Amino acid sequence: MKLSAVPLAQDHENFRAALLSLKAATYYSLDVPFPPVLLALSRNFGSPLLLWVRPLAWVRQLLLRDSKEDSIMKTVARIAFVFLFLLAANTTLLGQEFRILNLTESLGSRFSSGISLNNQNVIATLVEVGSTREVVTVDINGNFTNLTQGGFNFPGQASINDLAQTVFTADVEPPGDCTVANCNVVFWNGISFQNITNGTIPVEPAGVLGRALNDSGQVAIGTKEGLVLHNGANLIMLTAGTSITGTGNVPPSINSNGQIAFVGIDLTINRNDVYLFDGSAIINLTIKPALQVGGAGAGPSINDSGHIAFGGEVIGVPGGHLFFYDGTRTIDLTVTLGLPDEVSILGVSLNNNDQVALITASPFGTGPSDLWFLDLNTGEFKQIDSGLDLLGTVQVNDHSNIAYIKGQNVMLATLIPSVVHVTIDIRPESDANRINPKSRGNINVAIFSVNGFDATSVDPSTVRFGATGIEATPIHVQQRDVDGDGRRDMVVQFKIQETGIECGDTSASLTGQTSNGVSIIGTGPVITAPCKK
């Protein structure tokens, strides 16, 4: 199979530096051409700043008024402008908060190694039960199922999919030791076991850890000879005919489309690289000189968009760096987002929402390890947990829940639903948000989709609109692209008489919940007319 390579991104900007420079310019001068700059930042970086365009633009209009009678208003507006902008630049779309659950505390001290987390919040892991090691699953309530029940010699790392099917390494026949020697890969379909390798390939002990199994039953296997795909019926050596001679006991990752991210060892140039099997060809994501990575480090992890996150060490630069492949180029996120760089990256996991969970440690092991959550849609970077006993294995699912091991225990950091401040447009078909409180007609309100928020995920039955946001219920709902950004928005229609809007009101609010139970709120200006003074 032919190998190819992708370029290192050279044109990315430092997100934090861009914000800081814009903040400084705003603080010292109110002549910054604010709306274009803010929109550019929002478009290029997926920032929640887009939510603040309307209030900030409104305040800026007050600043442009030249009437002497408006001097007091302009002073207030200047203060409001700076306050709102600084608040916007430091606000994320979702104020992510996590609750940490210890799923194995009640079982007492026991060995746990390697984890795989699916979207049903079920974890597959290897634990010590008495004098034996078993592959088990544990759910969010701490309920255990022992899959192996002593039936396998030295079972090892496991991977679970959303159908609760599981693969794991094991020595099917004693006296072999899969912890140090060649392993077999066993597939559990929910009813029975199948040895899918049967001693035909030298599987690495961590050959199927994490996301090595997709919902189609395809398995990506790391071996001492290269990358192998089990397509449900046959074993295929994908790296045959290339210079890749093994996967270095770094587990590969497969998505629902059968694309695989993996570490390959090329002894002809004596280095490790991160590769992508895109379904037909193998692409080197870290080839020299575009990106020099010495030791591929943690990961890689691939999502259904073909995006890949992994950790590595840039040659000549101290500390570990986090990298992201966006489908066309490999980006150094440590540089781009200003992430901590005096660290080693031990574990990396990427979900389908382009959110990353990673574990870092001090380069010389002198301090505690840290668990982080990074949302590439909003730029949010948040520490979740820390400790000397935090191991380097981590998984994040599409609900932003994170599984990891701390000490002897399996931990799950669950996302606490928060309020999402959404952007709305009252009367999107008109520039003037005029409402006649006495009208017996209807009014449309658009809820916009932005980076990190899909307006079509809103449950229309929970939506309310009016003077306080709890009054009118929808009489009609439509999904269409209102603002021309290529994303579907939600347009909700209400009876004006049910909104509770009265003469003199200057704003109206919309509230509701998404299908996942996350609360939303949005507020927009209104002009009530005709109204007698």
Summary of the structure (lengths in Angstrom):
residues: 533
radius of gyration: 26.8
end to end distance: 79.2
largest distance: 93.0
contacts: 1829
relative contact order: 0.11
helix: 15%
strand: 38%
